[in-house]
Each structure stands twice: as C-alpha cells, then as structure tokens.
C-alpha cells in the first residue's frame, strides 16, 4: 500500500466537489471523520476536488454557498469537455467569488439555514 502524506488524507469538514461526470459534476459534499469507521484515513480519487478552508471560514457556510443556485450555475457555465464527460477544473473553483462575512456572521447564517 502506498504511503500518503497528510495533505492527501481527508480531514474533518473538508469540502468535496465532484469534478468529473455529466449529471454529477459540481455536486458538493462535506467529509466527516465519523464515517471512517475502522479505516485510519481516506484519500479521494482524482475525480474529487478537495476544498480545505482556513480557520477564518466556517465549513458549513462555504458548503451552503457552494450548493447555492448562483455558484452551481457558475460551475455549470464553466465546465470543460464534451457532452458525455464534463470536467470541472480546480482553477474554476479557485476563481469563484464567494461572499465572506466575518466568522460570527457566517455562523449566524448557518444557524438560520439549519432552522429552515
């Protein structure tokens, strides 16, 4: 089994974006260490882009923003490849303009969303 550096191993609250496949590209999820079970770590394959955030960003807030219609449309509009195999390049995610209010406001927004 190859040895993986820590930078490749999924960490709690990493945001995962499906980067390949018609109909599934752009789907966003969040990793939770609770799903590891008996496995010591998980390394995503090349069809998953991992968004690892700084401590100034609330993962749940960024997850909700990335699932918003505006960001999902931005992703859809910027896919590359043929009709049968669409590809989302990491540079598109890096160029996404995501509003970033202060951390306390991010938390408040998440709490309001959870109330819905």
Steps between C-alpha positions, in 0.01 A plus 500: 500500500646839407576749773287812484608835640260675737420759232327226295296354785151640550455709812185569697285765326691489170265602221488251213398595147434241231720616213413251225188355343190619325215544746719473809775756441476788745327305776628615837541299819680531830726238653444391858755289686205313650467298178851357527391203708790255516697682230791717619454752216341561159672637190262630229545397139584737216133570426454683830631850569569568867442851634685541828416824676684735730389543860333830398240310300209298630488174300123474530457854368729437201323168437162677485633777275657246262166319481317824420341545159739784415819299560354186344410700187850650495645149514266378225590796278873434538524125443742370238487190284250323282134443572566148627788583733486844656794611713526763772853632533621611843584845360128564450437434869794720595354787296153469656396821668351395831379768741696467823345686791667496844512154661223582751270600213585180311396305810177700534412428135562128551277500808220671304532246218483214750176648638332463161 
